[in-house]
Amino acid sequence: MRNKNPLLQNYMKLYEEKLSEAELKQEKHDMALRKNNLKIYGIAFSENETASQTEQKLRNYFSTELGLNQDEPLLDYAYRLANKKDSPVLARFCALKSRDAVLNAFRQKRKQGHVTGRVVEDLPERIVKARTGLYPFMQQCISENKSARFKLDKLIVDGDTYVFNVNTIMPILVSK
């Protein structure tokens, strides 16, 4: 049987709290860097595609699929996240208004069932995992005619807030 050193236990607890605090601070910084970004899936891939070709394909998608002006929205840059067939394009917009215009146009077309591909926010991995876990519950709530939307890693359903518990693999109500 091992003796537990209370001083060492307190030190470890403090260290874990500081590490968690630093991780949250890093995630906030990461979110700020990504706020003007979108990931677009379903853009045709070509071997040896240049960044300008990728950007032109993206502009074509915006105009033909989403009905946006060919010159708008203003892009800072666009590139493939991997050099393979199904890889998404990461688009960084010059302004948050431009990013939101694309996201809103995609959502409107998706509601009408007239869009191919997928447009998603560029979020940190922890938030993506939480949303992925909460998504089936969100679909269930929507099918029950409840109002459901994501706010970062939380799901808001008719004013109630849910988070995803990775241990039980279920949504948990955290506030009413």
C-alpha positions as CSV (number, residue, x, y, z in Angstrom):
1,M,0.0,0.0,0.0
2,R,1.3,3.4,-1.0
3,N,1.2,6.4,1.3
4,K,-0.4,9.4,-0.3
5,N,1.5,12.6,0.2
6,P,-1.1,15.4,0.8
7,L,1.3,18.1,-0.2
8,L,2.0,16.3,-3.5
9,Q,-1.8,15.7,-4.0
10,N,-2.5,19.5,-3.5
11,Y,0.3,20.3,-5.9
12,M,-1.1,17.9,-8.6
13,K,-4.6,19.4,-8.2
14,L,-3.3,22.9,-8.6
15,Y,-1.3,21.8,-11.6
16,E,-4.3,20.2,-13.2
17,E,-6.4,23.3,-12.6
18,K,-3.7,25.6,-14.2
19,L,-3.4,23.2,-17.2
20,S,-7.2,23.2,-17.7
21,E,-7.2,27.0,-17.5
22,A,-4.4,27.3,-20.0
23,E,-6.2,24.9,-22.4
24,L,-9.4,27.0,-22.2
25,K,-7.3,30.1,-22.8
26,Q,-5.7,28.5,-25.8
27,E,-9.0,27.4,-27.2
28,K,-10.4,31.0,-26.9
29,H,-7.3,32.2,-28.8
30,D,-7.8,29.5,-31.4
31,M,-11.5,30.4,-31.8
32,A,-10.6,34.0,-32.4
33,L,-8.2,33.0,-35.1
34,R,-10.8,30.8,-36.8
35,K,-13.8,33.1,-36.6
36,N,-13.6,34.2,-40.2
37,N,-13.1,30.7,-41.5
38,L,-15.5,28.2,-43.1
39,K,-14.8,24.6,-44.2
40,I,-16.5,23.7,-47.5
41,Y,-17.0,20.1,-48.5
42,G,-17.9,18.8,-51.9
43,I,-15.7,21.1,-54.1
44,A,-14.4,19.0,-57.0
45,F,-10.7,18.0,-56.6
46,S,-8.0,18.1,-59.3
47,E,-4.5,16.8,-59.1
48,N,-1.9,19.5,-58.7
49,E,-4.6,22.1,-58.0
50,T,-3.2,25.5,-57.3
51,A,-4.6,27.9,-54.6
52,S,-6.0,30.2,-57.3
53,Q,-7.8,27.2,-59.0
54,T,-9.2,26.2,-55.6
55,E,-10.4,29.8,-55.0
56,Q,-12.0,29.9,-58.5
57,K,-13.8,26.6,-57.8
58,L,-15.0,28.1,-54.5
59,R,-16.3,31.2,-56.2
60,N,-18.1,29.1,-58.8
61,Y,-19.7,27.1,-55.9
62,F,-20.8,30.3,-54.2
63,S,-22.4,31.6,-57.4
64,T,-24.0,28.4,-58.9
65,E,-25.0,26.6,-55.7
66,L,-25.6,29.4,-53.2
67,G,-26.7,32.1,-55.6
68,L,-24.2,34.7,-54.4
69,N,-22.4,37.3,-56.5
70,Q,-19.3,35.9,-58.2
71,D,-17.1,38.8,-56.8
72,E,-18.6,38.5,-53.3
73,P,-17.9,37.4,-50.7
74,L,-14.3,38.7,-50.3
75,L,-11.9,36.0,-49.6
76,D,-8.6,36.4,-47.9
77,Y,-7.4,33.0,-49.0
78,A,-8.7,29.5,-49.7
79,Y,-6.8,26.2,-49.8
80,R,-7.4,22.4,-49.5
81,L,-6.8,21.0,-46.0
82,A,-5.3,17.8,-47.6
83,N,-4.2,16.9,-51.1
84,K,-6.8,14.2,-51.6
85,K,-10.2,13.7,-53.2
86,D,-12.6,14.2,-50.3
87,S,-10.7,16.9,-48.5
88,P,-12.5,20.1,-47.6
89,V,-11.5,23.6,-48.7
90,L,-10.7,26.1,-45.9
91,A,-11.8,29.6,-46.8
92,R,-10.8,32.6,-44.8
93,F,-13.0,35.6,-45.4
94,C,-11.9,39.3,-45.2
95,A,-14.9,40.1,-43.1
96,L,-17.2,38.2,-40.8
97,K,-20.2,39.6,-42.8
98,S,-18.9,37.8,-45.9
99,R,-18.5,34.5,-43.9
100,D,-22.0,34.9,-42.5
101,A,-23.5,35.6,-45.9
102,V,-22.1,32.3,-47.2
103,L,-23.2,30.3,-44.2
104,N,-26.7,31.8,-44.3
105,A,-27.0,31.2,-48.0
106,F,-26.0,27.6,-47.6
107,R,-28.5,27.1,-44.7
108,Q,-31.3,28.6,-46.8
109,K,-30.5,26.4,-49.8
110,R,-30.2,23.3,-47.5
111,K,-33.7,24.0,-46.1
112,Q,-35.0,24.1,-49.6
113,G,-33.1,20.9,-50.5
114,H,-31.3,22.6,-53.4
115,V,-27.7,22.4,-52.4
116,T,-24.8,20.0,-52.8
117,G,-21.8,19.9,-50.5
118,R,-21.6,21.1,-47.0
119,V,-20.5,24.4,-45.4
120,V,-19.5,24.3,-41.7
121,E,-17.8,26.6,-39.2
122,D,-14.1,26.0,-38.5
123,L,-14.2,25.0,-34.9
124,P,-11.7,23.5,-32.4
125,E,-11.8,19.7,-32.2
126,R,-13.3,19.6,-28.7
127,I,-16.3,21.6,-29.9
128,V,-16.7,19.5,-33.0
129,K,-16.7,16.3,-30.9
130,A,-19.3,17.7,-28.5
131,R,-21.6,18.8,-31.4
132,T,-21.2,15.4,-33.1
133,G,-22.3,13.7,-29.9
134,L,-25.3,16.1,-29.5
135,Y,-26.4,16.0,-33.1
136,P,-28.7,13.0,-32.9
137,F,-30.4,14.5,-29.9
138,M,-30.8,17.8,-31.8
139,Q,-32.4,16.0,-34.7
140,Q,-34.8,14.3,-32.3
141,C,-35.7,17.6,-30.8
142,I,-36.3,19.2,-34.2
143,S,-38.5,16.2,-35.2
144,E,-40.6,16.9,-32.0
145,N,-41.0,20.6,-33.3
146,K,-38.7,22.0,-30.6
147,S,-36.4,24.9,-31.2
148,A,-32.8,23.6,-31.1
149,R,-29.5,25.3,-31.9
150,F,-25.9,25.0,-31.1
151,K,-23.9,27.5,-29.1
152,L,-20.3,26.5,-29.2
153,D,-20.2,23.1,-27.4
154,K,-23.7,23.3,-26.0
155,L,-27.2,22.6,-27.4
156,I,-30.0,25.0,-26.6
157,V,-33.4,23.3,-26.8
158,D,-36.4,25.6,-26.0
159,G,-34.2,27.6,-23.6
160,D,-32.7,24.5,-21.8
161,T,-29.0,23.9,-22.2
162,Y,-27.5,20.5,-22.8
163,V,-23.9,19.3,-22.9
164,F,-22.5,16.1,-24.2
165,N,-21.1,13.7,-21.6
166,V,-18.3,11.6,-23.1
167,N,-18.5,9.0,-20.3
168,T,-22.2,8.2,-20.7
169,I,-22.3,9.2,-24.4
170,M,-25.5,11.1,-23.7
171,P,-26.7,14.7,-23.6
172,I,-27.0,16.1,-20.0
173,L,-29.3,18.9,-19.0
174,V,-27.1,21.6,-17.3
175,S,-29.6,24.5,-17.0
176,K,-33.2,25.3,-17.5
